[in-house]
Amino acid sequence: MSRLAVLVPGGRGQVGSELARIVAARSGAMVHAPGSGELDITDHEAVADAVDSFAETARDADLRPVVVNASAYTAVDAAETDQERAALVNAEGPAQLAKACQRSGIPLLHVSTDYVFSGDADRPYEPADEPAPRTVYGRTKLDGERAVLDSGARAWVVRTAWVYGARGGNFVKTMARLSRERESLSVVGDQIGSPTWAADLAQGLLELAERVAERRGPDRKVLHCTNSGQVSWCDFARAIFAELGLDEARVQPCTTADFPRPAPRPAYSVLSDTAWREAGLTPMRPWREALRAAFETDGEVLRGEAG
Ligand SMILES: NC(=O)c1ccc[n+]([C@@H]2O[C@H](COP(=O)([O-])OP(=O)(O)OC[C@H]3O[C@@H](n4cnc5c(N)ncnc54)[C@H](OP(=O)(O)O)[C@@H]3O)[C@@H](O)[C@H]2O)c1
């Protein structure tokens, strides 16, 4: 394994914090994972300075620098009425970050989303399928992908979906809370996707970062990385109830039409892992196994029992 130095803008989020944790645990590797308070992706000068000084520090320490952008405006409904901010964080920020990486000769991995697709498909989306986002969040993330890929930097876009982890709010924690507050729950049964444990995604990103840092593979590419398999939100909620030791029958399906949201969710947003596997990267485990592992590792936090 090459000795890596990883800069993770958005390092306090679900994905960024897991990546920071596993890189920090590797001997000889270095990680800097600033939150938005320390590095604001919309502050172009600060971004350029951070990338330049990170590149210098890494090279002085004989490490191979990589940037993994885990920052994003992820409030999908709020983005519908906060378009300017969403565009700044999801598109203009990554564009400037990529330019800084290009100038410093550092490769960039940029995390993106299943929401770049319409959700009309009846088979898993391939990276080359035509994006057709239906939300401000999806459109701004797609603009970010394109800016990164057009920047001239060595840039890889990694789309993921339905992320949950120990840090921050997510569906698993919400279900755990609602299981205490309500006797029965209605959860949408007609939206299908692939739940992804942030820790598994972080491992995948690290594996890819090592390759890219060693200049293995092409200069730019789009890949998909989720836990494997597919499920509806309702059946995902039932699996969470099972992990909590609760009766799954307390969760009943409803339809998307029963709960209209400001930002329409894709009906089907399963991402194919064919390109990931063809690139020789380790296949991701099934979502159900990952959920069990997440409860074994971070059960207290996911259940909402940790202080
Ligand atoms: N969550 C999902 O289900 C999901 C699904 C598909 C794709 N993704 C993608 O996965 C990536 C990581 O998402 P996540 O789940 O880890 O989201 P998250 O927990 O909301 O983390 C995003 C982080 O971005 C940071 N951020 C926001 N505005 C920023 C700014 N102006 N400058 C710097 N950082 C800023 C926030 O930092 P602070 O907390 O420090 O303010 C936050 O910690 C994103 O690209 C997202 O689009 C997520």
The ligand as an SDF file (V2000), in Angstrom:
LIG
                    3D

 48 52  0  0  0  0  0  0  0  0999 V2000
  -26.6540   10.9770    2.7050 N   0  0  0  0  0  0  0  0  0  0  0  0
  -27.0550   10.2920    1.6490 C   0  0  0  0  0  0  0  0  0  0  0  0
  -28.0040    9.5110    1.7070 O   0  0  0  0  0  0  0  0  0  0  0  0
  -26.3270   10.4460    0.3470 C   0  0  0  0  0  0  0  0  0  0  0  0
  -26.8300    9.7650   -0.7680 C   0  0  0  0  0  0  0  0  0  0  0  0
  -26.1850    9.8940   -1.9940 C   0  0  0  0  0  0  0  0  0  0  0  0
  -25.0390   10.6680   -2.0810 C   0  0  0  0  0  0  0  0  0  0  0  0
  -24.5920   11.3330   -0.9960 N   0  0  0  0  0  0  0  0  0  0  0  0
  -23.4010   12.1680   -1.1610 C   0  0  0  0  0  0  0  0  0  0  0  0
  -22.4150   11.7360   -0.2600 O   0  0  0  0  0  0  0  0  0  0  0  0
  -21.5800   12.8310    0.1020 C   0  0  0  0  0  0  0  0  0  0  0  0
  -21.4530   12.8990    1.5990 C   0  0  0  0  0  0  0  0  0  0  0  0
  -22.7500   13.0910    2.1380 O   0  0  0  0  0  0  0  0  0  0  0  0
  -23.0750   12.7710    3.6660 P   0  0  0  0  0  0  0  0  0  0  0  0
  -24.1490   11.7680    3.6920 O   0  0  0  0  0  0  0  0  0  0  0  0
  -21.8180   12.5340    4.3920 O   0  0  0  0  0  0  0  0  0  0  0  0
  -23.7160   14.1710    4.0290 O   0  0  0  0  0  0  0  0  0  0  0  0
  -23.5960   15.0220    5.3660 P   0  0  0  0  0  0  0  0  0  0  0  0
  -23.5230   14.1380    6.5440 O   0  0  0  0  0  0  0  0  0  0  0  0
  -24.6850   16.0480    5.2470 O   0  0  0  0  0  0  0  0  0  0  0  0
  -22.1970   15.7090    5.1980 O   0  0  0  0  0  0  0  0  0  0  0  0
  -21.9670   16.7520    4.2890 C   0  0  0  0  0  0  0  0  0  0  0  0
  -20.9570   17.6580    4.9000 C   0  0  0  0  0  0  0  0  0  0  0  0
  -20.7750   18.7320    3.9860 O   0  0  0  0  0  0  0  0  0  0  0  0
  -20.3580   19.8020    4.7410 C   0  0  0  0  0  0  0  0  0  0  0  0
  -20.6280   21.0790    4.1270 N   0  0  0  0  0  0  0  0  0  0  0  0
  -21.8170   21.6870    3.8880 C   0  0  0  0  0  0  0  0  0  0  0  0
  -21.6160   22.9180    3.3710 N   0  0  0  0  0  0  0  0  0  0  0  0
  -20.2670   23.0730    3.2930 C   0  0  0  0  0  0  0  0  0  0  0  0
  -19.4260   24.1290    2.8800 C   0  0  0  0  0  0  0  0  0  0  0  0
  -19.9210   25.2900    2.4390 N   0  0  0  0  0  0  0  0  0  0  0  0
  -18.0830   23.9420    2.9510 N   0  0  0  0  0  0  0  0  0  0  0  0
  -17.5640   22.8010    3.4180 C   0  0  0  0  0  0  0  0  0  0  0  0
  -18.3100   21.7630    3.8330 N   0  0  0  0  0  0  0  0  0  0  0  0
  -19.6470   21.9180    3.7690 C   0  0  0  0  0  0  0  0  0  0  0  0
  -21.0820   19.7500    6.0900 C   0  0  0  0  0  0  0  0  0  0  0  0
  -20.1400   20.2130    7.0110 O   0  0  0  0  0  0  0  0  0  0  0  0
  -20.4440   20.6960    8.5210 P   0  0  0  0  0  0  0  0  0  0  0  0
  -21.2210   19.5830    9.1350 O   0  0  0  0  0  0  0  0  0  0  0  0
  -19.0810   20.8490    9.0990 O   0  0  0  0  0  0  0  0  0  0  0  0
  -21.2490   21.9580    8.3960 O   0  0  0  0  0  0  0  0  0  0  0  0
  -21.4020   18.2700    6.2430 C   0  0  0  0  0  0  0  0  0  0  0  0
  -20.7050   17.6790    7.3100 O   0  0  0  0  0  0  0  0  0  0  0  0
  -22.2060   14.0660   -0.5470 C   0  0  0  0  0  0  0  0  0  0  0  0
  -21.5550   14.3150   -1.7660 O   0  0  0  0  0  0  0  0  0  0  0  0
  -23.6230   13.6260   -0.8510 C   0  0  0  0  0  0  0  0  0  0  0  0
  -24.1550   14.3400   -1.9470 O   0  0  0  0  0  0  0  0  0  0  0  0
  -25.1960   11.2400    0.2290 C   0  0  0  0  0  0  0  0  0  0  0  0
  1  2  1  0
  2  3  2  0
  2  4  1  0
  4  5  1  0
  4 48  2  0
  5  6  2  0
  6  7  1  0
  7  8  2  0
  8  9  1  0
  8 48  1  0
  9 10  1  0
  9 46  1  0
 10 11  1  0
 11 12  1  0
 11 44  1  0
 12 13  1  0
 13 14  1  0
 14 15  2  0
 14 16  1  0
 14 17  1  0
 17 18  1  0
 18 19  2  0
 18 20  1  0
 18 21  1  0
 21 22  1  0
 22 23  1  0
 23 24  1  0
 23 42  1  0
 24 25  1  0
 25 26  1  0
 25 36  1  0
 26 27  1  0
 26 35  1  0
 27 28  2  0
 28 29  1  0
 29 30  1  0
 29 35  2  0
 30 31  1  0
 30 32  2  0
 32 33  1  0
 33 34  2  0
 34 35  1  0
 36 37  1  0
 36 42  1  0
 37 38  1  0
 38 39  2  0
 38 40  1  0
 38 41  1  0
 42 43  1  0
 44 45  1  0
 44 46  1  0
 46 47  1  0
M  CHG  2   8   1  16  -1
M  END
$$$$
